[in-house]
């Protein structure tokens, strides 16, 4: 169970927060003072503390110092008013996970807390690796020190694509290179960015993620660089920009291809000069920020069409990582599904244990246009609808349970609403000619048919036995007209 301690001397605020978080599956306790909060921490194990910055007997700075000194694995989120934002950012640099500003909004609170728990699990894993290295023999220390630590939602797969991805993360993480992460929407680009950060020398500093896809031209400058109170109409308070918030750590910019050309120019200046100036201020702030960007667009095509600055692209492109779509990751699909099933069981308080063979086959053959994000949503829905301890086709969305792939070409997929052929029905095939030239093809044909029969035409298992990937298997099946 995820345990949270709320420390707030406004009893009504603490009560409302407690009820809201309890309804969302958290185990919540409250304290009305700093001393009461420290006493509660002494008597129970909490993964996360929500602490109001202004308490009657102390303040957020002192609370954070005491919590981190006595309970270093406990995450801390500061609750603050707008006038205390500057101090809240300083507290983040001291080790707080994040801050939430008043008035409190349920979606913002829940999103921040969920991300904090994800980061908490990853950082605990880092800490355990460090402790293990301290007590292991010298040879084992070297192995432990080299092990790559991934963000909590990142699953290290067994496919060739996943192993290459893990190798690239391990290679680039210790450097200070800017990184471009390329790939379709939903492939887990932010998870990879977090993993790079967690394996870098900056892992104890902030990781700030920013979605550029939803920013208007007017809003973008304020979000990037911040603004001073009264600097423009509607600037009712001083705002810290994302660059300043990420100072010392990592700034992750998602869907950067959507930024306007004017904002790109301002961004280039900041990246080149490593200084930022809030809107309405004359003071320049020195920056030490690693930048990781992600996009599902072809930035080079954007350069040719005048939508993206070439000089900014080269500033970012010190290292690039390609995120393979889920459909190209083979058995990783099932590993991810099992991972998301464990999470769904925890969220729902259920104990669904496995997937039926029909569901496994469906997952391995499905198009997964929404990639990992779609898989996660499908599993959460299926875990809720599952009858018993196994997920069957009945618990899947209709479009999935009736999905059948037809391969007209190796990379061409079509959807047909028809029942699959029985596994024991061997399709009619065109026999290869019996001459020396085709002997190798005939041998392959006989081996493929034999293995497919042995595994009841489960193509994933057949590919594993044949020691080839699924795409190669489909190509070979097509070559002998085996549909």
N, C-alpha and C positions, 0 to 999 in steps of 0.2 A: 504493500500500500504506500502511496506517495504522501508523506507527512509534511504539513506546512504549519509554521507558527506565525501568527499575526501579532505584531507588537504595535499597539496604537492606543493612545489615551482617550481618543474619542470612541466611547463604548458603542455607540450606534453604528459608526463606520465599521468597526471590527466585527460587530454582530452581522451586519449585512454581507460583508465580505465572507465571513465564515459560512453563512447559509448558502451563498452563491457557489462557493468552491466545494462545499460538501455535496451539493446537487450535481456537481460535475466530477464526482468520483474521488475527491481528495479527503484525507483524514486531517482535520483542521483543529488546532488549539489556538487560544488567544491569551494575550497578556496586556495589561493596561499601563505598564511602565517598563523602563529599561531594566530595573532590578528584577521585576517579575518575569521579564523575558529571559534573562540569564538564568534565573531559577528554573524556569520551564525547560530550558535547554539542558540543564544539569540532570533533570529527571526523565528526559525522553530523547530519543534520537529523531531529529528532523533533518530532512534533506534540504529544505528551503525555508528562509525567514523573510516575511514581508514586514519591513520596519518603517514606521513613520519617521521622517527626518526630525520633526520637532516633538520631543517628549518633555513632560514636566520635569523629570529628574535627570535627563541627559539629552544628547542629540545623536543624529545618525552617524556622525564621524566616530564618536566614542563607542557606539554600539558595534559598528563594523569592525573597529580595531579589536574589541574584546571577543567578538564572535570568531573572527579569523585567527586570533591567537589561541583560543581554547578549543574551537571546533572548525579546523581548517577545511574539512570536506563539506561543510554546510554552505549552500549558496545564499546570497543576500540580495534582495530587491528593495530599493529605497522608494518609499511613497513620499512625494514632495509636492509643494505648491510651485507655481511658476516662478516666484521670486527666488526659489532655492535651486533652480536648475543648474547654475554654474557650480554650486557646491556638489550637486548630485553627479555631475560629470567628473569632478575631482574624486568623488568616492568610487566611481567606476574604475578609475586609474589605481585606486587603493585596493581594489579586489572585489567590489560589488559587481554582481552580474549585470544589473540594469536598473533603471528607475522608471516609475510610473507617476505621471503628473495628475493632480486633482484639477477638475472633477474626474472621478474614476468612471471608465466605460467598460462594461462587461467583456466585450470582444477583445479589447486591448489587453485587459488584465489576463484573460485566459490564454491569449496568444503568447504573451510575455512569459507566463508561468510555464506553459508547455515547452517553450524553447529553453527555458532555464533548466528544466528537468532533463531534456535531451543533452544539453551541454554538461550538466552535472554528472550523468552516467559516463560520458566520454572522459571527463577530467578525472573521475575516480579511477577509470581504467589506466589513465596516464600515471596517476599517483601509485597505483599498485605495481605498475611496471618499474617505477623508480625504486620502490621498496624492495621488489624482488631482486633488482640488480644489486642492491646493497648487501644482500645476504647470500647471493649465489656465488659459486666458485668463479674464478676468473674467466674460464671458457664460457660459462653460462652467462656471465655479465655481458660479454660481447654480443651474444645472441639477443639478450633482452634489450640491450641498448639500441640495436638495429631494428627492432620490431616496429612496424608502422602502426600508429594508433589512429583509428578512424572515428569520425563522428558517429554518434549513437545510431543514426538512421542509415549509415553506410554499411552495406553487407559485402564482405569480400567474397566474390564468387569463385567458381572453379573453371569458368570458361577462359579461353585464350584472351578474349577481349578484356575480361575482368582482371586477369593477372597482369596484363600490360598496363592497364589503368593504375593498378596498385604500384607497379614498378615506377611509373611516371610520377605519382604522388610522392613516393619515397625519395625519388631523385631530386625533385624541385623544391620540396618543402623546406629543407634546411637553408636554402638560398634566400636572397631578398628579391628575386626576379618578380616582375609583374607577369601575370598569367592570364591568358584568354582560354576560357572553357567553352567549347563549341558542342552543339548537339541539339536534338529536338526538345520541345517542351516536355517536361515531366521525366527527364532521364536522370535527375538527381544532381544537377550542376551545383546547387548550393551545398549539398552534402559533401561533395568533393572539395569545394572551397573551404568548408569547415575543417575537413581532414588535413588539408594543406596547412591551415592555420595551427591546428593542434599539434602538428609535427614540426612546427617551426620554432625558432628561438623566441617568437612573440606569443607563444601559447598562453602565457599568463596575462596578456594584455587584451583589450577589447576586440571582439569580432563583430563588426557592424555591417548588417546587410541592408541594401537599399534597392527597391524595385523601381527602376527607371521607366518601366513601361507605362505606369499610371501617372507620370508627372507631366503637368502642363509647363509651357515655357516660363510662365510667371512664377510658378511654384518651385521649379527646379533650382534656381539660384539660391533661394532661401533654404531649401533642404540640403543642398551641397555645402553652402558657405555660412549659413546662419544669418541673423540680422539683429540689429540693435532696436530697442524699444523706440517707437516713434519714427523709424527710418522711412516708413511709407504708410499710406492709409491702411489701417487694419493691423499694423504692427503694435499690438497692445502690450507686448512683453519681449524681453530679449530671448532669442532662440539660438541654441547651439547647433551648428551644422554638422552633417555626418562626417566630414573630414576631421573636424575638431574632436568629435566624439571618439573617432577611431585612432586618434593620435597615439603612437607607440605600438599600435596593433595592426589589424587588417581591415580594409574596407572592401566589401564585396558589392559590386554593381551589377545587378541582373538586368537583362534586356537593354543593354547600353545602346544598341542600335536605334532605339526609339527617341534618343535625345535630339533636340533641335540643333541646327548648325551653330547657332549663337552660343548655346550652352556648351557645346563641344569646344568652342574657342576658349571660353572661360575655364573649362576643365583642363585644357592643354596648358594654359598659363600656370594653373595651380600645380599640375604634375611636374612641369619643368622647373618651376622656381621653388617647389616644396615650401610654399607659404600660402596662407589663406587669410582673407580679410572679410569680416562680416559686413553685410550690407549696412551702410550708414556709419561705419567705423573707419578710422584712419590707421588703426593699429594692425600690424601684420603679425600673424602667429606662425611660428616655425612648425613644420610638419615632419613627422617621421612615420609614414604610413605605407604599408605594402598594399598594392591594389590588385585585386583579382576581378576580372569581368567575365560575364557570361552572356551568350546570345544564341538564339536559334536562327538568326539571319546570316546571310553571306555578306560579311563586312567588306570583302574585296569587291563584290558586285556593287555594294553601296558606295564605295569609293569611286568606281567607274561612273556611276550615275549621279555623283555629286551630293549624295546624302550623308556621307561619313568622311571625316577629315583623314587624309592619309597619314599626316604627321602624328595625329593622336593614335591611330591604329598601330604605328610602329613603336610609339611610347609604351603601349600596352603589351605588344606582342613580343616580349622577351622569351616567352615559352608558351606553347599552346597544347591543350589537351582535348582530344576528341572523345565525347561521351557516346558510346554505341547505343542505338535504340534497343529496347528490351527484347524485341523479336530476334535480335542477333546474339543474344547472350545465353542461348541453350538452356542447360539445366539450372542456371542461375535463377531462372523464373521461379522454379519450385523452391529454391533456397530463400528467395525473397518472400514468396507466398507464406512459407513456414514462419519466417521472421515476423511478418505482419499479422499472422494468425496469433502468435504469442502476445503481441501488443493488444490486439482486439480482445483476446480472452481477459487480459488484465483490465481493460477499459470496461468491459461488459460483465465481468465477474462470471465468465463462462469457462467451460473446460472442453472445448472442441479440440480433438486431438489430431485429425488428419483429413486428407482429401481422398475421395474415391478415385479409382483408376480412370474413370471416364472424365472426371474433373482435371486430373493431371494431363491427360491427352488433350483436352480442350485448351488448357492453359498453354501447352507447348505448341499448339497449332494456331492460336488466336493471333490476330494482327497487332494488338496492343498499340493502337494509335496514340493513346494517352500515356504510354510507357509506364514507368514505375508509379507515378501518381494514380493512374487508372487502376493498376493492380492493387494498390493499397486500398482504394475505395471499394473495389470489388470484394476484397477479403473482409473488410469491415462489415459490408452489407451481408455477405454470406455467413459470417460468424453469428450475426444477429438472427438470421432466418434458419440456420441449421437445426435440423431435428435429430437429436442424438449427438454422438461424439464425432461424427464424420460429415464433412461437407460434400453434398451430392449436387448433380446438375440442377436439381430443383431449386437450390439456393442461389444459383447464378442468374444474372440478368437474362432476359429472354433472348436478346440478340447474341449472347455468348453461347447459350445452351443449344442454339440451332445453327451455330456457325460451322461451316465446313470450308476448308481451303482447297482451291483448285490451282495447280501450278501450270499455267500455260507457258510461262518462261520461268527461269529460276528466281527472278525477282518480281514476278507479277502475281498479285494476290487478288482473288475475287471471292465474294461471299455468295453462297448458295443456300437457300432454305430447303434442304433435303436431308433425309436420314442417311447416316453413314452406312457403308456396306459392312456386313458381319465380318469380324476379324478372321474367321476361319474360311472365308471365301477368297480364294486366290484369284486375282484378276487375270483376264486373258492378256497375254503378252506376245509381242512379236519376237520369234526366235531368231537369234543372230545366226549368220551363215557359218557353216562348219569348214572354214579354211584357216590356214595358218595366220593370216592377217587378223582374223577375228577371234583367235583362240583366247587371247587375254580378256576380251570383252565377254566371251561366253563363260569363262571361269568366274569373272566378276558377277555375271548374271546369276549363275547357279549359287554362288555364295550369298549374294544379297537375298535371293528368294528363300534360301534355307534359313538364314538368320531371321528374316521377317516372320517366317512361319513359327520359329521357335519362340518369338516374343509376342505372338498374336498381333503382328503388324504394328507394334508400338515403335514408331520411327525413332524416337529419342533413344530407347534402349538399343535398337538395332545399330544406330550410329555409334554408340559407345562401344558395343561389341566389335564392330568393324574398325574401330579406332579412326573414324573420320567424323567431321562435323555434319550437322543436319543438312546444311546447304549442299555440301558435296554429295551426300546421300540422295537428295532430291534430284540433283543433276544427273547422277548415274541411273536413277530410276527412270528419268525422262528419256535418257539415251536409249533405253531398251523398251520404251513405251509402257512402263509400269506406272500406272496412275495411282 
